[in-house]
Amino acid sequence: MTVAEVSSVMRVSKMTVYRLVHSGHLPAIRVGRSFRVPEQSVHEYLRDSASIESLDRP
């Protein structure tokens, strides 16, 4: 998926996706000057972040 597609799925800005990629929280492959993020990685990130949020709630 492109950064734009990921940002649409996650409902965040493209800059947020770039930050996640550069920090290593979201794995991506560099293709030329752009990044491609495996769709499975996006779903895993969303699932993991949702489970962390549920742990933070009392």
N, C-alpha and C positions, 0 to 999 in steps of 0.2 A: 504494500500500500504506500502511496505517496504521503508526504507530510500533510498535505492539504486533506487527503482522505482520512488520515488518522485524526486530525484536529476536528473534522466533522463528526466522526464516530464518537470521539471522547468529549465533544462539545467544549473544547478549549481552543485557545489561539494557536496559530502555527508556531509562534515563539515558545509557547509552553512545550510543545512537542519537541522542538529543537533542544530545549533545556533538558528534557528527559533523556533524549538521545545522547547529548554530550556528557551528561552526568552518569550515564551507564544504566539508568533505571529502565530504559526501553531500548532493547537491542535493535540495531539497524545496520543495513549494508549500504556502503557508499557506492553509488552508481554515477560515475562522472562527477558532477558537482552537486548532485542531489542525493537524498537518502531514500531508501526503501525499507519499510518496516514490515516484517512478516505479520500477517493477519493474526496468527496464533499468539504472537507476542503481545499484541494489543489486547486481545481477550484475556490473556493470563494477567497482564498488568491491571486491567479493570477488575478482574475477579479478586486478585490479591489485595488491591487497595480497598475494595468493598469489604473484604473480610477483616482488614485492619481497622477500618472505621467502626465496624460492629463490635470489635474488642474494646475500643475506646469508650463506648457508651456504657453507662451504669446499668 
